Amino acid sequence: MSLSKKLIISFVFTIIISIFITSFVSNTMINKKFDAYLIEEQNIRFERIRNDINQLFIQKSNNLDSKDISNYASVEGIYIEVRDPKNNLVCHSNNKLPRPRRGNMRGYHGMMGSGLGSQGNYREKSFPLLDDDKIMGRLIIGYMDNSHLTEASMVFKDTLSKSFFISAIIAAILGFIISIFLSKGLTNPLISITNTANEIRNGNLGSRSKVKTNTREILQLSQSINYLAQTLENQDNLRKRYASDIAHELRTPLTTLKSHVEAMIDGVWETDEEHLNILMKEIERLNKLVEDLKDSFKNLEGKLSLNRSNFNISNELEDIISEFIPLFKRNNHSLEYSIEKGIQVFMDKDKLKQIMYNLLTNALKYLKHNGKVVVKLCKEKGMVKITVEDNGIGIKEEDIPYIFERFYRADLSRNKETGGTGLGLSITKALVEAHEGSIFVESQYGKGTKFTILLPIIGPPY
């Protein structure tokens, strides 16, 4: 069953049950209250009749006859009987018929007049007849137990029941119509989102969900589907680019090797040390590319192993920088540093060297004439903070989000001597994150770049 049908059935069922319960409870309580009101009115009427008969009884000096009360009883629709203090019958409202027995009104309708119906049970109430607080006799009023239900009251109760019934039908119809609109408003956006998801599943990564709704959860779902599609599209483009870049990077050394070997086979080149060294360099470059690729994918597979140990990162960083200072001077650049002393860390020392080698080598490549690189180390909010800042050519703003992607080069025209393999920063990010750290970049094109690394100070496990 579709979600739309389920919602409509659920809404209508809930509405019908709610209306039934509300109508039943309301009708029952109103009827009970109304019956109690009618009975109270009847009791007031009986008390009035008692007062009238009592006054008549005193006026007649205890000598009432049936004529005195027959018309009165007929108008009121009751049976009246008067007895003396010794319970002897003085008179009754119809002296032609015997007094009816309790619970049996068969044949009594003619005696009681039109005021008493032919259905129900006969009831009696007894009232004392007083003269200055002295009991002079007893008044018995006979009536049907449903006599309080007059024609007007029955019409009222019937009208009330019909109004509840009609209201219930109208409410059910309106509820059904509203449930259709509600279910459509909920399911139509979901259907659109489902169709978009199916398009993405079938390979159309450019498909996007375009729903118009004011339901926050559905809108968030639509945005999540679109974000997923955008991410998958970006990853697919990167995958294609990776494949192209890998093929390109492998093709260059392989082509060089092939051409050199063919030249030696054809006798164009002699198989001497010089030419063999050229082949060895290309093999080493090819081997480095393969190793870099392997390292860059290890972190994604969760296989990047770390050989952690406690060491003084301040001293280690100074040693690394000292190795690079001659290289910077040779190229007319300066390498400065500001190292906070005595910072102990628990991490892989070799991986730290690889991180700093990648960052310093990368900075050196893109320095302008008489460039400068500044390395800083300090503690900040319980973290080890390393910054590498240069005044080189910088990175364009649109390229910054992608510089940690494998094979990404901000300038696609760079040759292999300048641009490298495009894996250095990707490996650096993987190594930093393997130590539960994070790396950030800030750059202004034409002014320089600053890399910031935050590493937790973690002690050795016990």
PEVENGI-V807186 format. One record per pair of residues at least 4 apart in sequence whose C-alpha atoms are under 7 Angstrom apart, sorted by sequence separation. I is the first residue (numbers start at 1). GAP is how many residues later the second one is. D is the distance in Angstrom with one decimal. If there is no record, write none. Layout:
BEGIN
i;gap;d
I;GAP;D
I;GAP;D
END
This chain:
BEGIN
i;gap;d
1;4;6.6
2;4;6.3
3;4;6.1
4;4;6.2
5;4;6.0
6;4;6.0
7;4;6.0
8;4;6.0
9;4;5.9
10;4;6.0
11;4;6.1
12;4;6.1
13;4;6.1
14;4;6.0
15;4;6.0
16;4;6.0
17;4;6.1
18;4;6.0
19;4;5.9
20;4;5.9
21;4;6.0
22;4;5.9
23;4;5.7
24;4;6.0
25;4;6.1
26;4;6.0
27;4;6.0
28;4;6.2
29;4;6.1
30;4;5.9
31;4;6.0
32;4;6.1
33;4;6.2
34;4;6.2
35;4;6.1
36;4;6.1
37;4;6.2
38;4;6.1
39;4;6.2
40;4;6.3
41;4;6.2
42;4;6.2
43;4;6.2
44;4;6.3
45;4;6.2
46;4;6.2
47;4;6.3
48;4;6.3
49;4;6.1
50;4;5.8
51;4;6.2
52;4;6.2
53;4;5.9
54;4;6.3
55;4;6.1
56;4;6.1
57;4;6.2
58;4;6.0
60;4;6.0
64;4;6.5
66;4;5.8
69;4;6.0
70;4;6.1
71;4;6.2
72;4;6.3
73;4;5.8
74;4;6.5
83;4;5.2
84;4;5.4
100;4;7.0
108;4;6.2
109;4;6.1
112;4;6.0
130;4;5.2
131;4;6.5
143;4;6.7
149;4;5.8
150;4;6.2
151;4;6.2
152;4;6.2
153;4;6.2
154;4;6.0
155;4;6.0
156;4;6.1
157;4;6.2
158;4;6.2
159;4;6.1
160;4;6.4
161;4;6.3
162;4;6.0
163;4;5.9
164;4;6.0
165;4;6.4
166;4;6.2
167;4;6.0
168;4;6.0
169;4;6.2
170;4;6.1
171;4;5.8
172;4;6.1
173;4;6.3
174;4;6.1
175;4;5.9
176;4;6.3
177;4;6.7
178;4;6.1
179;4;5.9
180;4;6.1
181;4;6.0
182;4;6.3
183;4;5.9
184;4;5.5
186;4;6.8
187;4;6.0
188;4;6.3
189;4;6.2
190;4;6.0
191;4;6.2
192;4;6.3
193;4;6.2
194;4;6.2
195;4;6.2
196;4;6.3
197;4;6.1
198;4;6.1
199;4;6.5
200;4;4.9
215;4;6.2
216;4;6.1
217;4;6.2
218;4;6.2
219;4;6.2
220;4;6.0
221;4;6.2
222;4;6.3
223;4;6.0
224;4;6.0
225;4;6.1
226;4;6.1
227;4;6.0
228;4;6.1
229;4;6.0
230;4;6.1
231;4;6.1
232;4;6.0
233;4;6.2
234;4;6.1
235;4;5.9
236;4;6.2
237;4;6.1
238;4;5.9
239;4;6.2
240;4;6.2
241;4;6.0
242;4;5.9
243;4;6.1
244;4;6.1
245;4;5.9
246;4;6.0
247;4;5.8
248;4;6.4
250;4;6.2
251;4;5.8
252;4;6.3
253;4;6.1
254;4;6.0
255;4;6.1
256;4;6.2
257;4;6.0
258;4;6.0
259;4;6.1
260;4;6.3
261;4;6.2
262;4;6.0
263;4;6.1
264;4;5.9
271;4;6.4
272;4;6.2
273;4;6.0
274;4;6.5
275;4;6.5
276;4;6.1
277;4;6.2
278;4;6.5
279;4;6.2
280;4;6.1
281;4;6.1
282;4;6.1
283;4;6.0
284;4;6.1
285;4;6.2
286;4;6.3
287;4;6.2
288;4;6.0
289;4;6.2
290;4;6.2
291;4;6.2
292;4;6.1
293;4;6.4
294;4;6.2
297;4;6.5
298;4;6.1
299;4;6.0
312;4;6.4
313;4;5.9
314;4;6.4
315;4;6.3
316;4;6.4
317;4;6.2
318;4;6.1
319;4;6.5
320;4;6.8
321;4;6.3
324;4;6.3
325;4;6.2
326;4;6.1
327;4;6.7
328;4;6.4
329;4;5.3
348;4;6.4
349;4;6.4
350;4;6.3
351;4;6.2
352;4;6.3
353;4;5.9
354;4;6.1
355;4;6.4
356;4;5.9
357;4;5.8
358;4;5.9
359;4;6.1
360;4;6.1
361;4;6.3
362;4;6.9
363;4;6.4
367;4;5.2
379;4;5.7
380;4;6.3
395;4;6.6
396;4;6.6
399;4;6.4
414;4;6.0
415;4;5.9
416;4;5.1
423;4;6.1
424;4;6.2
425;4;6.1
426;4;6.3
427;4;6.2
428;4;6.2
429;4;6.1
430;4;6.1
431;4;6.7
432;4;6.8
433;4;4.8
444;4;5.8
1;5;6.7
57;5;5.2
73;5;5.2
83;5;5.2
84;5;6.6
100;5;6.8
130;5;4.6
131;5;6.4
149;5;6.2
199;5;5.3
200;5;5.0
263;5;5.0
264;5;4.7
271;5;6.8
298;5;5.1
299;5;5.2
328;5;4.9
329;5;6.2
379;5;4.8
380;5;6.4
395;5;6.6
403;5;6.0
414;5;5.3
432;5;5.2
433;5;5.8
443;5;5.9
444;5;6.6
57;6;7.0
73;6;5.8
83;6;4.5
84;6;6.4
129;6;5.7
130;6;5.4
213;6;6.6
263;6;5.4
264;6;5.9
298;6;5.1
328;6;5.8
378;6;6.0
379;6;5.9
402;6;6.8
432;6;6.0
443;6;4.2
57;7;6.2
73;7;6.1
82;7;6.2
83;7;5.0
109;7;6.6
128;7;6.4
129;7;5.5
200;7;6.4
264;7;6.2
328;7;6.5
378;7;5.4
432;7;6.9
442;7;5.8
443;7;6.1
82;8;5.4
109;8;6.8
129;8;5.0
199;8;6.4
377;8;5.7
378;8;6.8
442;8;5.2
82;9;5.4
109;9;5.8
128;9;6.1
129;9;5.3
377;9;4.7
441;9;5.7
442;9;6.5
81;10;6.0
82;10;6.1
128;10;4.6
129;10;6.4
325;10;5.9
376;10;5.6
377;10;6.7
429;10;6.5
441;10;4.6
81;11;4.2
127;11;5.8
128;11;6.0
196;11;6.2
376;11;5.2
399;11;5.9
440;11;5.8
441;11;6.3
80;12;5.5
81;12;6.4
126;12;6.8
127;12;5.0
196;12;6.2
375;12;5.6
376;12;6.8
440;12;5.2
80;13;5.2
126;13;5.6
127;13;6.4
196;13;5.7
209;13;5.9
375;13;4.7
409;13;6.0
439;13;5.6
440;13;6.6
79;14;6.1
126;14;4.5
374;14;5.8
375;14;6.5
407;14;6.3
408;14;5.5
439;14;4.5
125;15;5.7
126;15;6.4
373;15;6.9
374;15;5.2
407;15;4.0
438;15;5.9
439;15;6.4
105;16;7.0
124;16;6.5
125;16;5.3
193;16;5.7
373;16;5.6
374;16;6.4
406;16;6.2
407;16;5.4
438;16;5.4
94;17;6.9
104;17;6.7
105;17;6.0
124;17;5.5
125;17;6.6
192;17;6.7
209;17;6.2
373;17;4.3
406;17;5.2
437;17;5.5
438;17;6.8
103;18;5.0
104;18;6.1
124;18;4.3
208;18;5.5
372;18;5.7
373;18;6.9
437;18;4.5
103;19;4.6
123;19;5.7
124;19;6.2
192;19;7.0
372;19;6.0
436;19;6.9
437;19;6.3
73;20;6.1
102;20;5.6
103;20;6.8
122;20;7.0
123;20;5.4
371;20;6.2
406;20;5.4
436;20;6.9
102;21;6.4
122;21;5.8
123;21;5.8
371;21;6.6
404;21;5.2
405;21;5.6
122;22;4.6
123;22;6.0
189;22;5.6
257;22;6.0
404;22;4.6
70;23;4.0
121;23;5.5
122;23;6.2
69;24;5.4
70;24;6.0
120;24;6.0
121;24;5.6
205;24;5.7
367;24;6.6
368;24;5.3
66;25;5.2
120;25;6.1
257;25;6.8
314;25;6.2
367;25;4.0
368;25;6.6
404;25;6.8
65;26;5.4
66;26;5.3
120;26;6.1
314;26;6.5
366;26;5.5
367;26;6.4
64;27;6.7
66;27;5.4
205;27;6.8
206;27;7.0
314;27;5.6
363;27;6.5
366;27;6.0
66;28;6.4
116;28;6.6
205;28;5.4
314;28;6.1
66;29;6.3
193;29;6.2
200;29;6.8
253;29;5.5
314;29;5.7
312;30;6.3
313;30;5.9
116;31;6.3
312;31;5.7
313;31;5.9
312;32;4.6
313;32;6.3
79;33;6.1
253;33;6.3
311;33;5.7
312;33;6.4
78;34;5.9
310;34;6.8
311;34;5.8
77;35;6.0
310;35;5.7
311;35;6.6
77;36;6.0
250;36;6.9
310;36;4.4
77;37;6.7
309;37;5.1
310;37;6.7
333;37;4.8
334;37;6.5
335;37;5.9
336;37;6.2
337;37;5.3
338;37;6.3
339;37;5.6
340;37;5.8
74;38;6.3
77;38;4.0
78;38;6.9
308;38;6.0
309;38;5.5
332;38;5.4
333;38;4.9
334;38;4.8
335;38;5.0
336;38;4.7
337;38;4.5
338;38;4.7
339;38;4.8
340;38;5.2
74;39;5.6
76;39;6.8
77;39;5.5
308;39;4.3
309;39;6.2
333;39;5.7
334;39;6.4
335;39;6.0
336;39;6.3
337;39;5.6
338;39;6.4
339;39;6.7
308;40;4.2
307;41;5.0
306;42;5.8
395;48;5.7
396;48;6.9
394;49;5.7
395;49;6.2
396;49;5.1
394;50;5.4
395;50;4.9
85;51;6.2
394;51;4.3
84;52;6.7
85;52;4.7
393;52;6.2
394;52;5.2
84;53;4.3
85;53;6.8
365;53;6.7
393;53;4.5
394;53;5.7
83;54;5.6
84;54;6.2
392;54;6.9
393;54;6.0
394;54;4.2
83;55;5.1
392;55;6.2
393;55;5.6
394;55;5.2
82;56;5.8
83;56;6.5
391;56;5.6
392;56;4.5
82;57;4.8
391;57;4.0
392;57;6.9
81;58;5.9
82;58;6.3
390;58;5.4
391;58;6.6
81;59;5.0
390;59;5.5
80;60;5.8
81;60;6.5
389;60;5.8
390;60;6.4
80;61;4.9
389;61;4.1
79;62;5.6
80;62;6.3
388;62;5.7
389;62;6.3
78;63;6.7
79;63;4.6
387;63;6.8
388;63;5.2
78;64;5.8
79;64;6.4
387;64;5.6
388;64;6.6
78;65;5.3
387;65;4.5
358;66;5.8
386;66;5.8
387;66;6.3
358;67;7.0
386;67;5.0
385;68;5.7
386;68;6.6
385;69;4.8
358;70;6.8
384;70;5.6
385;70;6.6
383;71;6.1
384;71;5.0
383;72;5.6
384;72;6.1
58;73;6.9
355;73;5.2
383;73;4.8
384;73;6.5
383;74;5.9
54;75;5.4
382;75;6.9
54;76;6.8
50;77;6.9
351;80;6.7
347;88;7.0
42;106;6.2
39;109;6.1
38;110;5.8
346;111;6.8
345;112;5.5
346;112;5.6
345;113;6.5
346;113;5.6
346;114;6.3
296;130;6.5
292;131;6.6
296;131;5.0
299;131;5.8
289;132;6.9
295;132;6.6
27;134;6.9
23;141;6.0
19;149;5.9
16;156;6.1
15;157;6.5
12;160;6.9
15;160;6.6
245;162;6.5
12;163;6.3
12;164;5.6
242;165;6.4
11;168;6.0
8;171;5.4
8;172;6.0
8;175;6.4
7;176;5.9
4;179;5.2
4;180;6.5
4;183;6.0
3;184;6.8
END
